Amino acid sequence: MNNGDPANKTAFNRLQRWGMWFDNFSFDIENIKGKENSLANFASRELNQSSKVNITQ
């Protein structure tokens, strides 16, 4: 997986540590559609940066 690249090795090691940390917990992962989880759906979206604001003096 890491192909000798130091960046890949670092990422691989980090994923291994996270996996070992998560092994300490018992949990179930379930998908919740955005329509049913509107707060998380909203929070995960980037704000529209392209909207223009008109300022007059």
ChimeraX attribute file (.defattr): number of C-alpha atoms within 10 A of each C-alpha:
attribute: neighborCount
match mode: 1-to-1
recipient: residues
	/A:1	7
	/A:2	12
	/A:3	8
	/A:4	8
	/A:5	9
	/A:6	10
	/A:7	11
	/A:8	13
	/A:9	14
	/A:10	12
	/A:11	12
	/A:12	14
	/A:13	13
	/A:14	12
	/A:15	12
	/A:16	12
	/A:17	12
	/A:18	11
	/A:19	11
	/A:20	11
	/A:21	10
	/A:22	11
	/A:23	10
	/A:24	8
	/A:25	8
	/A:26	6
	/A:27	8
	/A:28	5
	/A:29	5
	/A:30	6
	/A:31	6
	/A:32	11
	/A:33	10
	/A:34	11
	/A:35	9
	/A:36	9
	/A:37	11
	/A:38	12
	/A:39	10
	/A:40	13
	/A:41	13
	/A:42	11
	/A:43	9
	/A:44	9
	/A:45	8
	/A:46	7
	/A:47	9
	/A:48	7
	/A:49	6
	/A:50	6
	/A:51	7
	/A:52	7
	/A:53	6
	/A:54	5
	/A:55	5
	/A:56	4
	/A:57	2
